[in-house]
Amino acid sequence: RVRASIRPSLIKSRRLLTLILLGVVVWALFAVHWTRDIVHPGGIASVTEIFRALFTPELSPSFLKLAVEASWKTVSFAVAGITLAVVIGFPLGVVASGVLASSSAGRWTSIVPVRLLLAALRSVHELVWAWMFVVAIGPSPAAAILALAIPYGGILGRIYSEILADVSEEPLRALRSTGASEWKVFLHGRLPMALPDMLSYTFYRFECGIRSAAIMSFVGIAGLGYQVQLSMDDLLYGQVWTLLLF
Protein backbone atom coordinates (compact mmCIF):
# COMPACT_ATOMS: atom_id res chain seq x y z
CA ARG A 1 0.00 0.00 0.00
CA VAL A 2 2.87 2.36 0.78
CA ARG A 3 4.46 1.72 -2.62
CA ALA A 4 1.10 2.19 -4.31
CA SER A 5 0.66 5.58 -2.66
CA ILE A 6 4.21 6.74 -3.44
CA ARG A 7 4.04 5.85 -7.12
CA PRO A 8 1.05 8.09 -8.07
CA SER A 9 2.55 11.01 -6.15
CA LEU A 10 5.85 10.51 -8.01
CA ILE A 11 4.03 10.45 -11.34
CA LYS A 12 2.13 13.62 -10.41
CA SER A 13 5.35 15.42 -9.48
CA ARG A 14 6.92 14.43 -12.80
CA ARG A 15 3.88 15.66 -14.69
CA LEU A 16 4.03 18.94 -12.80
CA LEU A 17 7.74 19.34 -13.58
CA THR A 18 7.04 18.57 -17.26
CA LEU A 19 4.31 21.22 -17.37
CA ILE A 20 6.62 23.77 -15.76
CA LEU A 21 9.39 23.04 -18.28
CA LEU A 22 6.95 23.29 -21.20
CA GLY A 23 5.71 26.59 -19.82
CA VAL A 24 9.27 27.92 -19.65
CA VAL A 25 9.88 26.87 -23.27
CA VAL A 26 6.68 28.56 -24.46
CA TRP A 27 7.55 31.71 -22.51
CA ALA A 28 11.01 31.75 -24.06
CA LEU A 29 9.57 31.41 -27.57
CA PHE A 30 7.26 34.37 -27.01
CA ALA A 31 10.16 36.40 -25.58
CA VAL A 32 12.04 36.21 -28.89
CA HIS A 33 11.53 39.18 -31.24
CA TRP A 34 10.52 37.18 -34.32
CA THR A 35 9.92 40.31 -36.38
CA ARG A 36 13.65 41.06 -36.47
CA ASP A 37 16.17 39.36 -38.73
CA ILE A 38 17.19 36.17 -36.97
CA VAL A 39 19.68 35.07 -39.64
CA HIS A 40 22.24 37.46 -41.09
CA PRO A 41 21.47 37.97 -44.81
CA GLY A 42 25.09 37.44 -45.84
CA GLY A 43 25.68 34.63 -43.36
CA ILE A 44 25.45 31.74 -45.82
CA ALA A 45 28.16 33.20 -48.04
CA SER A 46 30.40 33.83 -45.03
CA VAL A 47 29.91 30.30 -43.68
CA THR A 48 30.71 28.87 -47.13
CA GLU A 49 33.89 30.91 -47.31
CA ILE A 50 34.96 29.87 -43.82
CA PHE A 51 34.47 26.14 -44.38
CA ARG A 52 36.04 26.29 -47.83
CA ALA A 53 39.21 27.52 -46.14
CA LEU A 54 39.35 24.25 -44.17
CA PHE A 55 40.76 22.59 -47.30
CA THR A 56 43.40 25.30 -47.79
CA PRO A 57 44.92 25.89 -44.33
CA GLU A 58 47.95 28.14 -43.92
CA LEU A 59 51.00 25.85 -43.84
CA SER A 60 53.89 28.24 -44.37
CA PRO A 61 56.90 27.55 -42.09
CA SER A 62 56.70 30.98 -40.46
CA PHE A 63 53.04 30.60 -39.57
CA LEU A 64 53.50 27.02 -38.36
CA LYS A 65 56.25 28.29 -36.07
CA LEU A 66 53.86 30.95 -34.76
CA ALA A 67 51.17 28.31 -34.16
CA VAL A 68 53.60 26.06 -32.27
CA GLU A 69 54.69 28.95 -30.04
CA ALA A 70 51.05 29.92 -29.36
CA SER A 71 50.18 26.29 -28.55
CA TRP A 72 53.12 26.01 -26.17
CA LYS A 73 52.05 29.16 -24.34
CA THR A 74 48.48 27.91 -24.07
CA VAL A 75 49.53 24.56 -22.61
CA SER A 76 52.00 26.21 -20.22
CA PHE A 77 49.24 28.51 -18.93
CA ALA A 78 47.05 25.44 -18.33
CA VAL A 79 49.83 23.52 -16.52
CA ALA A 80 50.65 26.45 -14.24
CA GLY A 81 46.98 27.28 -13.63
CA ILE A 82 45.99 23.71 -12.74
CA THR A 83 49.05 23.30 -10.52
CA LEU A 84 48.06 26.39 -8.55
CA ALA A 85 44.44 25.20 -8.53
CA VAL A 86 45.52 21.93 -6.89
CA VAL A 87 47.48 23.90 -4.28
CA ILE A 88 44.29 25.86 -3.54
CA GLY A 89 41.76 23.06 -3.89
CA PHE A 90 43.46 20.20 -2.03
CA PRO A 91 43.67 21.70 1.48
CA LEU A 92 40.26 23.33 1.12
CA GLY A 93 38.82 20.04 -0.11
CA VAL A 94 40.23 18.16 2.86
CA VAL A 95 38.69 20.64 5.29
CA ALA A 96 35.40 20.75 3.35
CA SER A 97 35.11 16.95 3.50
CA GLY A 98 35.01 17.06 7.30
CA VAL A 99 37.00 13.83 7.56
CA LEU A 100 39.49 15.25 10.08
CA ALA A 101 36.88 16.60 12.48
CA SER A 102 36.68 14.76 15.79
CA SER A 103 33.09 15.76 16.62
CA SER A 104 29.84 16.39 14.78
CA ALA A 105 29.86 20.09 15.74
CA GLY A 106 33.44 20.51 14.57
CA ARG A 107 32.56 18.72 11.34
CA TRP A 108 29.77 21.12 10.43
CA THR A 109 31.66 24.24 11.49
CA SER A 110 34.46 23.26 9.12
CA ILE A 111 32.31 22.02 6.24
CA VAL A 112 29.81 24.87 5.87
CA PRO A 113 32.10 27.95 5.64
CA VAL A 114 34.72 26.21 3.47
CA ARG A 115 32.13 24.86 1.05
CA LEU A 116 30.65 28.34 0.79
CA LEU A 117 34.15 29.63 -0.01
CA LEU A 118 34.62 26.94 -2.67
CA ALA A 119 31.24 27.85 -4.17
CA ALA A 120 32.25 31.51 -4.29
CA LEU A 121 35.53 30.69 -6.04
CA ARG A 122 33.93 28.61 -8.77
CA SER A 123 30.81 30.76 -9.23
CA VAL A 124 32.70 33.29 -11.41
CA HIS A 125 33.77 32.05 -14.85
CA GLU A 126 37.48 32.02 -15.66
CA LEU A 127 36.90 34.38 -18.58
CA VAL A 128 35.50 37.00 -16.18
CA TRP A 129 38.49 36.52 -13.88
CA ALA A 130 40.75 36.96 -16.91
CA TRP A 131 39.10 40.27 -17.80
CA MET A 132 39.56 41.56 -14.26
CA PHE A 133 43.19 40.45 -14.00
CA VAL A 134 44.02 41.91 -17.42
CA VAL A 135 42.65 45.25 -16.22
CA ALA A 136 44.53 44.95 -12.92
CA ILE A 137 47.95 43.63 -13.99
CA GLY A 138 47.86 43.77 -17.78
CA PRO A 139 47.85 40.96 -20.39
CA SER A 140 50.62 38.98 -18.70
CA PRO A 141 50.94 35.21 -18.10
CA ALA A 142 50.10 35.82 -14.42
CA ALA A 143 46.62 37.04 -15.45
CA ALA A 144 45.90 33.80 -17.31
CA ILE A 145 47.32 31.59 -14.54
CA LEU A 146 45.36 33.30 -11.75
CA ALA A 147 42.18 33.38 -13.84
CA LEU A 148 42.44 29.60 -14.22
CA ALA A 149 43.60 28.81 -10.70
CA ILE A 150 40.80 30.55 -8.77
CA PRO A 151 37.68 28.92 -10.29
CA TYR A 152 39.40 25.60 -10.91
CA GLY A 153 40.63 25.60 -7.32
CA GLY A 154 37.01 25.90 -6.21
CA ILE A 155 35.92 23.10 -8.53
CA LEU A 156 38.75 20.75 -7.52
CA GLY A 157 38.21 21.46 -3.83
CA ARG A 158 34.53 20.58 -4.10
CA ILE A 159 35.18 17.32 -5.97
CA TYR A 160 38.10 16.37 -3.70
CA SER A 161 35.85 16.79 -0.67
CA GLU A 162 33.21 14.49 -2.16
CA ILE A 163 35.76 11.83 -3.14
CA LEU A 164 37.37 11.86 0.31
CA ALA A 165 34.02 11.67 2.06
CA ASP A 166 32.86 8.72 -0.07
CA VAL A 167 35.81 6.44 0.77
CA SER A 168 34.75 3.05 2.16
CA GLU A 169 34.73 3.09 5.97
CA GLU A 170 35.57 -0.57 6.58
CA PRO A 171 39.36 -0.29 6.03
CA LEU A 172 39.37 2.93 8.05
CA ARG A 173 37.68 1.23 11.00
CA ALA A 174 40.46 -1.34 10.97
CA LEU A 175 43.04 1.46 11.23
CA ARG A 176 41.13 3.15 14.05
CA SER A 177 40.95 -0.12 15.95
CA THR A 178 44.77 -0.09 16.14
CA GLY A 179 44.67 3.31 17.87
CA ALA A 180 45.49 5.43 14.82
CA SER A 181 44.49 9.09 15.00
CA GLU A 182 42.28 10.71 12.33
CA TRP A 183 45.37 12.26 10.74
CA LYS A 184 47.04 8.84 10.42
CA VAL A 185 43.81 7.32 9.17
CA PHE A 186 43.68 10.09 6.55
CA LEU A 187 47.33 9.75 5.46
CA HIS A 188 47.55 5.94 5.44
CA GLY A 189 43.99 4.97 4.61
CA ARG A 190 41.61 7.56 3.22
CA LEU A 191 44.02 9.49 0.97
CA PRO A 192 45.64 6.45 -0.73
CA MET A 193 42.20 5.03 -1.54
CA ALA A 194 40.88 8.36 -2.84
CA LEU A 195 44.03 9.34 -4.74
CA PRO A 196 43.31 7.46 -8.04
CA ASP A 197 39.92 9.17 -8.44
CA MET A 198 41.39 12.53 -7.43
CA LEU A 199 44.19 12.22 -9.99
CA SER A 200 41.75 11.12 -12.69
CA TYR A 201 39.53 14.14 -12.12
CA THR A 202 42.55 16.45 -11.94
CA PHE A 203 43.74 15.33 -15.37
CA TYR A 204 40.22 15.79 -16.73
CA ARG A 205 40.27 19.34 -15.40
CA PHE A 206 43.68 19.80 -16.99
CA GLU A 207 42.12 19.03 -20.39
CA CYS A 208 39.42 21.59 -19.63
CA GLY A 209 42.15 24.02 -18.56
CA ILE A 210 43.84 23.83 -21.96
CA ARG A 211 40.56 24.74 -23.62
CA SER A 212 39.94 27.56 -21.15
CA ALA A 213 43.48 28.90 -21.61
CA ALA A 214 42.86 29.11 -25.36
CA ILE A 215 39.55 30.93 -24.82
CA MET A 216 41.09 33.37 -22.34
CA SER A 217 43.56 34.41 -25.01
CA PHE A 218 40.71 36.33 -26.62
CA VAL A 219 41.05 38.98 -23.89
CA GLY A 220 44.55 39.83 -25.10
CA ILE A 221 46.67 37.19 -23.34
CA ALA A 222 49.17 35.59 -25.71
CA GLY A 223 48.08 32.15 -26.88
CA LEU A 224 46.07 30.31 -29.50
CA GLY A 225 42.90 32.31 -28.94
CA TYR A 226 44.72 35.60 -29.44
CA GLN A 227 46.14 34.42 -32.76
CA VAL A 228 42.72 33.14 -33.84
CA GLN A 229 41.24 36.55 -33.10
CA LEU A 230 43.93 38.33 -35.14
CA SER A 231 43.39 36.01 -38.10
CA MET A 232 39.60 36.35 -37.87
CA ASP A 233 39.87 40.15 -37.83
CA ASP A 234 41.90 39.98 -41.04
CA LEU A 235 39.48 37.42 -42.58
CA LEU A 236 42.37 34.96 -43.01
CA TYR A 237 40.29 31.83 -42.54
CA GLY A 238 43.08 29.50 -43.69
CA GLN A 239 45.13 30.67 -40.71
CA VAL A 240 42.11 30.27 -38.43
CA TRP A 241 41.73 26.60 -39.39
CA THR A 242 45.42 25.94 -38.92
CA LEU A 243 45.20 27.38 -35.41
CA LEU A 244 42.01 25.42 -34.67
CA LEU A 245 43.71 22.21 -35.80
CA PHE A 246 46.57 22.95 -33.41
C-alpha positions as CSV (number, residue, x, y, z in Angstrom):
1,R,0.0,0.0,0.0
2,V,2.9,2.4,0.8
3,R,4.5,1.7,-2.6
4,A,1.1,2.2,-4.3
5,S,0.7,5.6,-2.7
6,I,4.2,6.7,-3.4
7,R,4.0,5.8,-7.1
8,P,1.0,8.1,-8.1
9,S,2.5,11.0,-6.1
10,L,5.8,10.5,-8.0
11,I,4.0,10.4,-11.3
12,K,2.1,13.6,-10.4
13,S,5.3,15.4,-9.5
14,R,6.9,14.4,-12.8
15,R,3.9,15.7,-14.7
16,L,4.0,18.9,-12.8
17,L,7.7,19.3,-13.6
18,T,7.0,18.6,-17.3
19,L,4.3,21.2,-17.4
20,I,6.6,23.8,-15.8
21,L,9.4,23.0,-18.3
22,L,7.0,23.3,-21.2
23,G,5.7,26.6,-19.8
24,V,9.3,27.9,-19.6
25,V,9.9,26.9,-23.3
26,V,6.7,28.6,-24.5
27,W,7.5,31.7,-22.5
28,A,11.0,31.8,-24.1
29,L,9.6,31.4,-27.6
30,F,7.3,34.4,-27.0
31,A,10.2,36.4,-25.6
32,V,12.0,36.2,-28.9
33,H,11.5,39.2,-31.2
34,W,10.5,37.2,-34.3
35,T,9.9,40.3,-36.4
36,R,13.7,41.1,-36.5
37,D,16.2,39.4,-38.7
38,I,17.2,36.2,-37.0
39,V,19.7,35.1,-39.6
40,H,22.2,37.5,-41.1
41,P,21.5,38.0,-44.8
42,G,25.1,37.4,-45.8
43,G,25.7,34.6,-43.4
44,I,25.5,31.7,-45.8
45,A,28.2,33.2,-48.0
46,S,30.4,33.8,-45.0
47,V,29.9,30.3,-43.7
48,T,30.7,28.9,-47.1
49,E,33.9,30.9,-47.3
50,I,35.0,29.9,-43.8
51,F,34.5,26.1,-44.4
52,R,36.0,26.3,-47.8
53,A,39.2,27.5,-46.1
54,L,39.3,24.3,-44.2
55,F,40.8,22.6,-47.3
56,T,43.4,25.3,-47.8
57,P,44.9,25.9,-44.3
58,E,48.0,28.1,-43.9
59,L,51.0,25.8,-43.8
60,S,53.9,28.2,-44.4
61,P,56.9,27.6,-42.1
62,S,56.7,31.0,-40.5
63,F,53.0,30.6,-39.6
64,L,53.5,27.0,-38.4
65,K,56.3,28.3,-36.1
66,L,53.9,31.0,-34.8
67,A,51.2,28.3,-34.2
68,V,53.6,26.1,-32.3
69,E,54.7,28.9,-30.0
70,A,51.1,29.9,-29.4
71,S,50.2,26.3,-28.6
72,W,53.1,26.0,-26.2
73,K,52.0,29.2,-24.3
74,T,48.5,27.9,-24.1
75,V,49.5,24.6,-22.6
76,S,52.0,26.2,-20.2
77,F,49.2,28.5,-18.9
78,A,47.1,25.4,-18.3
79,V,49.8,23.5,-16.5
80,A,50.7,26.4,-14.2
81,G,47.0,27.3,-13.6
82,I,46.0,23.7,-12.7
83,T,49.1,23.3,-10.5
84,L,48.1,26.4,-8.5
85,A,44.4,25.2,-8.5
86,V,45.5,21.9,-6.9
87,V,47.5,23.9,-4.3
88,I,44.3,25.9,-3.5
89,G,41.8,23.1,-3.9
90,F,43.5,20.2,-2.0
91,P,43.7,21.7,1.5
92,L,40.3,23.3,1.1
93,G,38.8,20.0,-0.1
94,V,40.2,18.2,2.9
95,V,38.7,20.6,5.3
96,A,35.4,20.7,3.3
97,S,35.1,17.0,3.5
98,G,35.0,17.1,7.3
99,V,37.0,13.8,7.6
100,L,39.5,15.3,10.1
101,A,36.9,16.6,12.5
102,S,36.7,14.8,15.8
103,S,33.1,15.8,16.6
104,S,29.8,16.4,14.8
105,A,29.9,20.1,15.7
106,G,33.4,20.5,14.6
107,R,32.6,18.7,11.3
108,W,29.8,21.1,10.4
109,T,31.7,24.2,11.5
110,S,34.5,23.3,9.1
111,I,32.3,22.0,6.2
112,V,29.8,24.9,5.9
113,P,32.1,27.9,5.6
114,V,34.7,26.2,3.5
115,R,32.1,24.9,1.0
116,L,30.7,28.3,0.8
117,L,34.2,29.6,0.0
118,L,34.6,26.9,-2.7
119,A,31.2,27.9,-4.2
120,A,32.3,31.5,-4.3
121,L,35.5,30.7,-6.0
122,R,33.9,28.6,-8.8
123,S,30.8,30.8,-9.2
124,V,32.7,33.3,-11.4
125,H,33.8,32.0,-14.8
126,E,37.5,32.0,-15.7
127,L,36.9,34.4,-18.6
128,V,35.5,37.0,-16.2
129,W,38.5,36.5,-13.9
130,A,40.8,37.0,-16.9
131,W,39.1,40.3,-17.8
132,M,39.6,41.6,-14.3
133,F,43.2,40.5,-14.0
134,V,44.0,41.9,-17.4
135,V,42.6,45.2,-16.2
136,A,44.5,45.0,-12.9
137,I,48.0,43.6,-14.0
138,G,47.9,43.8,-17.8
139,P,47.8,41.0,-20.4
140,S,50.6,39.0,-18.7
141,P,50.9,35.2,-18.1
142,A,50.1,35.8,-14.4
143,A,46.6,37.0,-15.5
144,A,45.9,33.8,-17.3
145,I,47.3,31.6,-14.5
146,L,45.4,33.3,-11.8
147,A,42.2,33.4,-13.8
148,L,42.4,29.6,-14.2
149,A,43.6,28.8,-10.7
150,I,40.8,30.5,-8.8
151,P,37.7,28.9,-10.3
152,Y,39.4,25.6,-10.9
153,G,40.6,25.6,-7.3
154,G,37.0,25.9,-6.2
155,I,35.9,23.1,-8.5
156,L,38.7,20.8,-7.5
157,G,38.2,21.5,-3.8
158,R,34.5,20.6,-4.1
159,I,35.2,17.3,-6.0
160,Y,38.1,16.4,-3.7
161,S,35.9,16.8,-0.7
162,E,33.2,14.5,-2.2
163,I,35.8,11.8,-3.1
164,L,37.4,11.9,0.3
165,A,34.0,11.7,2.1
166,D,32.9,8.7,-0.1
167,V,35.8,6.4,0.8
168,S,34.8,3.1,2.2
169,E,34.7,3.1,6.0
170,E,35.6,-0.6,6.6
171,P,39.4,-0.3,6.0
172,L,39.4,2.9,8.0
173,R,37.7,1.2,11.0
174,A,40.5,-1.3,11.0
175,L,43.0,1.5,11.2
176,R,41.1,3.2,14.0
177,S,41.0,-0.1,16.0
178,T,44.8,-0.1,16.1
179,G,44.7,3.3,17.9
180,A,45.5,5.4,14.8
181,S,44.5,9.1,15.0
182,E,42.3,10.7,12.3
183,W,45.4,12.3,10.7
184,K,47.0,8.8,10.4
185,V,43.8,7.3,9.2
186,F,43.7,10.1,6.6
187,L,47.3,9.7,5.5
188,H,47.5,5.9,5.4
189,G,44.0,5.0,4.6
190,R,41.6,7.6,3.2
191,L,44.0,9.5,1.0
192,P,45.6,6.4,-0.7
193,M,42.2,5.0,-1.5
194,A,40.9,8.4,-2.8
195,L,44.0,9.3,-4.7
196,P,43.3,7.5,-8.0
197,D,39.9,9.2,-8.4
198,M,41.4,12.5,-7.4
199,L,44.2,12.2,-10.0
200,S,41.7,11.1,-12.7
201,Y,39.5,14.1,-12.1
202,T,42.5,16.5,-11.9
203,F,43.7,15.3,-15.4
204,Y,40.2,15.8,-16.7
205,R,40.3,19.3,-15.4
206,F,43.7,19.8,-17.0
207,E,42.1,19.0,-20.4
208,C,39.4,21.6,-19.6
209,G,42.2,24.0,-18.6
210,I,43.8,23.8,-22.0
211,R,40.6,24.7,-23.6
212,S,39.9,27.6,-21.1
213,A,43.5,28.9,-21.6
214,A,42.9,29.1,-25.4
215,I,39.6,30.9,-24.8
216,M,41.1,33.4,-22.3
217,S,43.6,34.4,-25.0
218,F,40.7,36.3,-26.6
219,V,41.1,39.0,-23.9
220,G,44.5,39.8,-25.1
221,I,46.7,37.2,-23.3
222,A,49.2,35.6,-25.7
223,G,48.1,32.1,-26.9
224,L,46.1,30.3,-29.5
225,G,42.9,32.3,-28.9
226,Y,44.7,35.6,-29.4
227,Q,46.1,34.4,-32.8
228,V,42.7,33.1,-33.8
229,Q,41.2,36.5,-33.1
230,L,43.9,38.3,-35.1
231,S,43.4,36.0,-38.1
232,M,39.6,36.4,-37.9
233,D,39.9,40.2,-37.8
234,D,41.9,40.0,-41.0
235,L,39.5,37.4,-42.6
236,L,42.4,35.0,-43.0
237,Y,40.3,31.8,-42.5
238,G,43.1,29.5,-43.7
239,Q,45.1,30.7,-40.7
240,V,42.1,30.3,-38.4
241,W,41.7,26.6,-39.4
242,T,45.4,25.9,-38.9
243,L,45.2,27.4,-35.4
244,L,42.0,25.4,-34.7
245,L,43.7,22.2,-35.8
246,F,46.6,23.0,-33.4
